[in-house]
């Protein structure tokens, strides 16, 4: 007589089984996929994937994605508990094999959204390799080559964004390419290309720019995705031949541009914003403005999203001496603390009100990326669309 016990859940309605399975951790779901065909079909159902994501967001399981790059270019990815910054999970990085021509030494991390990480292999050369990666389900998707390449259009500056379009329940990668006029005109020509995860294709977008004049995006600056839109720092030429900086916004649902004005003080000497950057701040945005002569940073937050008059300077970071240098602002934790990278790669966070500093116990890395992260099953149901399991 066999000691093996067979357990069947066939007596339970599918709705109850689904409700139970939705409460499982991601790792348990991945393990349970092979239990039976019924469970597998439940897990791969797009409705299950989206419902699990919704529950994961509501659970307030505070995780933060940390990308560290050593002096030698080795990339390390890990999820950390955002409450005490202890390591939650070290992630296997699959993009170091023969399927990736890493011409640029390391990837550009475009952004994260709903558990997906968007990577681009274009920091130094026109490689045109883009990946969507869900490290929690160990799947990635290599995107097809875009329509606009160096081979088809020659040299151009490129800015990339990634986010979720709630109107169509679709994830989109956006490329904005500025082609400088061959006669040296300062009014560059802009083209916009969008990849849709739902269709698996790139398409050109005929999106009108703000009517004042053509905008030129600061190449390779990190985008900020919030409130269904992508945000970049950009500048345009004024009639008196000066830079005028704005926040360029691209709505993923309507696929139209708009702009948000910066704090008034930032218009006094436009060129100083060449070393500025944006960050998500709750449901709004923040501006990291590097001061003249590398003497520190001003940190601005937009208290009311979209209202230019609500820009508020909340912190000035000064030069910390020869040993620490100038702390570099790289993002925010969910509790609102500012994450700073010191000279030597040491990470700290600072409370904006009390200005108390915390040592995050991470050091010796050259390039660092931090962003809030939520575990999800996105890409789990995309095997038929070319998603690779590793």
C-alpha positions in Angstrom: 0.0 0.0 0.0 1.4 3.4 -1.0 2.0 6.0 1.7 1.5 8.8 -0.9 -1.5 10.9 -0.2 -3.3 12.5 -3.1 -5.0 15.8 -2.3 -7.6 17.1 -4.7 -9.2 20.6 -4.7 -11.7 19.7 -7.4 -14.5 20.0 -4.9 -13.9 23.7 -4.4 -15.3 26.2 -6.9 -12.7 27.9 -9.1 -13.5 31.3 -7.7 -12.6 30.1 -4.1 -9.4 28.4 -5.3 -8.4 31.6 -7.2 -9.1 33.7 -4.2 -6.8 31.5 -2.1 -4.1 31.5 -4.7 -4.1 35.3 -4.9 -2.9 35.4 -1.3 0.3 33.4 -2.1 3.7 35.1 -2.2 5.2 35.4 -5.7 7.8 32.7 -5.1 5.0 30.2 -4.0 3.0 31.0 -7.1 6.0 30.3 -9.3 6.5 27.0 -7.5 2.8 26.0 -7.7 2.5 26.6 -11.5 3.5 22.9 -12.1 1.0 21.5 -9.5 -1.8 21.0 -12.0 -3.1 22.3 -15.3 -6.0 24.0 -13.6 -3.7 26.0 -11.3 -1.4 26.9 -14.3 -4.4 28.2 -16.3 -5.4 30.3 -13.3 -1.9 31.8 -12.8 -1.5 32.6 -16.5 -4.9 34.3 -16.8 -4.3 38.1 -17.4 -7.1 38.8 -14.9 -5.3 36.9 -12.2 -2.0 38.7 -13.1 -3.7 42.2 -12.8 -5.6 41.3 -9.6 -2.5 40.0 -7.9 -0.7 43.3 -8.9 -3.6 45.3 -7.4 -3.4 43.3 -4.1 0.4 43.6 -4.0 0.2 47.4 -4.4 -2.5 47.6 -1.6 -0.4 45.5 0.7 2.2 48.3 1.2 5.0 45.7 1.2 7.7 48.4 1.1 10.4 47.2 -1.3 13.0 49.2 -3.1 15.0 48.1 -6.2 18.7 48.8 -5.8 21.1 48.7 -8.8 24.8 48.9 -8.0 27.6 49.1 -10.4 31.2 48.5 -9.4 34.2 50.4 -10.7 34.7 47.5 -13.1 31.2 47.8 -14.5 29.7 44.7 -12.8 26.0 45.2 -12.1 24.4 44.0 -8.9 20.6 44.0 -8.5 18.8 43.5 -5.2 15.5 44.2 -3.5 15.7 45.8 -0.1 13.2 46.3 2.6 12.5 50.1 2.4 11.8 50.3 6.2 15.2 49.3 7.4 17.1 48.8 4.1 18.0 45.2 4.9 18.5 43.0 1.8 15.3 41.2 0.9 16.3 39.3 -2.2 19.5 39.3 -4.3 18.4 39.1 -8.0 20.0 37.0 -10.7 21.0 39.2 -13.5 20.4 37.3 -16.8 21.9 39.8 -19.3 25.5 38.6 -19.4 25.3 35.7 -21.8 25.7 35.3 -25.6 22.2 36.7 -26.3 23.3 40.2 -25.2 25.9 42.2 -27.0 26.9 44.5 -24.2 28.9 47.1 -26.2 28.5 49.8 -23.5 29.9 48.2 -20.4 26.7 48.4 -18.5 23.0 49.0 -19.1 21.0 52.1 -18.8 18.2 51.4 -16.3 15.3 53.4 -17.9 12.8 52.8 -15.1 10.6 50.4 -13.2 6.8 50.0 -13.1 4.6 47.4 -11.5 7.4 44.9 -11.1 8.9 45.4 -14.6 12.3 46.8 -15.1 13.2 48.5 -18.5 16.8 48.3 -19.6 18.5 49.8 -22.5 21.9 48.9 -24.0 22.7 52.3 -25.5 24.8 54.4 -23.1 27.7 54.9 -25.4 26.8 53.4 -28.7 23.8 53.0 -31.0 23.0 49.4 -30.1 19.2 49.7 -30.0 18.7 46.8 -27.6 15.8 47.1 -25.1 14.6 44.6 -22.5 11.6 44.3 -20.2 12.6 42.2 -17.2 10.6 40.8 -14.3 13.2 39.5 -11.9 10.6 38.0 -9.5 9.2 35.6 -12.1 12.6 35.2 -13.8 11.4 36.3 -17.2 12.6 38.9 -19.7 11.5 40.1 -23.1 13.9 41.4 -25.7 12.1 44.0 -27.7 12.3 44.1 -31.5 14.6 46.6 -33.2 12.9 50.0 -33.4 12.2 51.9 -36.6 14.6 54.8 -35.9 18.2 53.6 -35.8 21.6 55.0 -36.6 21.5 53.0 -39.8 18.2 54.6 -40.9 18.5 58.1 -39.6 22.1 58.8 -38.8 23.2 60.5 -35.6 20.6 61.7 -33.0 20.1 62.3 -29.3 17.8 60.0 -27.6 15.7 60.0 -24.4 13.8 56.9 -23.2 10.8 56.5 -20.9 8.9 53.5 -19.6 5.5 53.3 -17.8 2.0 51.9 -17.7 -1.0 53.2 -19.7 -4.0 52.6 -17.5 -6.4 53.5 -20.3 -5.4 50.5 -22.4 -3.9 48.3 -19.6 -0.6 48.4 -21.5 3.1 48.9 -20.8 4.9 51.3 -23.1 8.5 52.2 -23.9 8.9 55.7 -25.4 11.8 56.9 -27.4 12.2 60.6 -28.2 14.9 61.3 -30.9 16.2 64.8 -31.7 17.9 65.2 -35.0 20.0 68.3 -35.3 19.4 70.3 -38.5 22.3 69.8 -41.0 22.6 73.5 -41.3 23.2 74.0 -37.6 19.8 75.2 -36.7 19.1 75.3 -33.0 15.5 74.1 -33.6 16.0 70.4 -33.8 13.6 67.9 -35.3 11.9 65.6 -32.9 10.5 62.1 -33.6 8.6 59.9 -31.1 8.4 56.1 -31.2 6.4 53.9 -28.8 6.7 50.2 -28.1 3.5 48.5 -26.9 3.8 45.3 -24.8 0.2 44.4 -25.9 1.0 44.5 -29.6 4.7 43.7 -29.4 5.5 46.4 -32.0 7.1 49.8 -32.3 5.1 52.6 -34.0 5.8 56.2 -34.8 3.6 58.8 -32.9 2.5 62.1 -34.5 2.4 64.0 -31.2 2.4 67.8 -31.5 5.1 69.6 -29.5 4.2 72.7 -27.3 3.6 75.5 -29.8 6.2 78.0 -28.6 9.2 76.3 -30.3 10.9 72.9 -30.6 12.1 71.3 -27.4 15.4 69.5 -27.1 15.6 66.8 -24.5 18.6 66.5 -22.3 20.1 63.2 -23.5 20.4 60.3 -21.1 18.7 62.0 -18.2 16.6 59.6 -16.1 12.8 59.8 -16.7 10.2 60.0 -13.9 6.9 58.1 -14.4 4.1 59.4 -12.2 0.3 60.1 -12.7 0.3 58.1 -16.0 2.9 60.3 -17.6 6.6 60.4 -18.3 8.7 63.5 -17.2 12.0 64.7 -18.4 14.0 67.9 -18.0 14.2 69.7 -21.3 15.2 73.0 -22.7 14.4 75.2 -25.6 16.0 78.3 -27.2 14.5 81.6 -26.5 14.3 84.6 -28.9 17.3 86.2 -27.1 19.4 83.1 -27.8 19.3 81.6 -24.2 18.3 78.3 -22.8 14.8 78.0 -21.2 14.3 74.9 -19.1 11.0 73.1 -18.5 9.7 69.7 -17.4 8.6 68.0 -20.6 5.6 65.7 -20.0 4.3 62.9 -22.2 0.9 61.4 -21.3 1.0 57.7 -22.0 -2.8 57.5 -22.4 -3.5 60.3 -24.8 0.1 60.3 -26.2 0.3 64.1 -26.2 3.0 66.5 -24.8 2.6 69.2 -22.3 5.0 71.1 -20.1 5.4 72.1 -16.4 7.3 75.2 -15.5 10.3 75.0 -13.1 10.9 77.2 -10.1 11.4 80.8 -11.1 15.0 80.9 -9.7 16.0 78.2 -12.2 15.4 80.6 -15.2 18.0 83.1 -14.1 21.0 81.2 -15.6 19.6 78.4 -17.7 22.8 76.6 -18.4 23.3 75.7 -14.8 20.6 73.0 -15.1 22.7 70.9 -17.4 23.5 68.8 -14.3 20.0 68.8 -12.8 17.7 65.8 -12.7 14.1 64.9 -11.8 12.8 62.3 -9.4 9.4 60.9 -8.4 8.3 62.3 -5.1 5.1 60.5 -3.9 2.4 61.4 -6.4 4.4 64.4 -7.7 8.0 65.2 -8.8 11.1 66.7 -7.4 14.0 68.6 -8.9 17.7 68.0 -8.0 19.4 71.3 -9.0 23.2 71.3 -8.9 24.5 74.7 -7.7 27.2 76.8 -9.3 30.8 75.7 -9.1 29.9 72.3 -7.8 29.2 73.6 -4.3 26.1 71.5 -3.6 22.5 70.8 -4.5 19.1 72.4 -4.0 16.3 70.0 -3.6 12.9 71.2 -4.8 9.6 69.4 -4.5 6.3 70.2 -6.3 3.8 70.1 -3.4 0.8 70.1 -5.7 1.4 68.2 -8.9 1.2 70.3 -12.1 1.0 73.6 -10.2 4.2 75.6 -10.9 3.6 77.9 -7.9 3.8 74.9 -5.5 7.5 74.3 -6.2 9.2 74.5 -2.7 12.9 74.3 -1.9 13.1 71.8 0.9 16.8 71.3 1.3 20.2 72.6 0.4 23.0 70.1 0.4 26.4 71.7 0.8 29.9 70.5 0.2 30.9 68.0 2.9 34.6 68.3 2.8 37.3 66.5 0.9 36.5 63.0 2.3 32.8 63.0 1.5 32.6 65.5 -1.3 29.2 66.6 -2.5 26.4 64.1 -1.8 24.5 63.2 -5.0 20.8 63.0 -4.7 19.5 59.8 -6.4 15.9 59.3 -5.3 13.4 59.0 -2.5 12.3 56.3 -0.1 8.6 55.8 0.4 8.8 57.5 3.8 10.0 60.7 2.0 13.7 60.4 3.0 16.1 61.5 0.3 18.7 58.9 -0.8 22.2 60.3 -1.2 25.4 58.8 -2.8 28.6 60.1 -1.2 32.0 60.0 -2.7 33.3 56.5 -2.6 29.8 55.1 -3.2 28.5 55.1 0.3 24.7 55.4 0.5 22.8 57.5 3.1 19.3 58.8 3.5 18.3 62.1 4.9 15.0 63.2 6.6 13.9 66.4 4.8 12.4 67.9 8.0 14.8 66.9 10.8 17.8 66.6 8.3 18.9 63.5 10.2 21.2 61.3 8.2 21.0 57.5 8.2 23.8 55.2 7.1 22.2 52.6 4.7 25.3 50.3 5.1 26.1 50.1 1.4 29.4 51.3 0.0 32.1 51.1 -2.7 29.9 51.3 -5.8 30.3 53.8 -8.5 26.8 54.1 -10.1 23.6 53.6 -8.1 19.9 53.5 -9.0 17.1 53.3 -6.4 13.4 53.1 -7.0 10.3 51.8 -5.3 9.4 48.3 -6.3 6.3 46.1 -6.2 6.5 42.3 -6.8 4.2 41.2 -9.6 3.4 38.5 -12.1 3.7 40.7 -15.2 5.3 38.8 -18.1 4.3 35.5 -16.6 1.6 35.1 -19.2 3.8 36.3 -22.1 5.7 33.1 -23.0 3.9 32.9 -26.4 5.1 36.5 -27.1 8.7 35.6 -26.8 9.4 36.1 -23.1 12.4 34.1 -22.0 12.6 32.1 -18.7 16.0 31.9 -17.1 
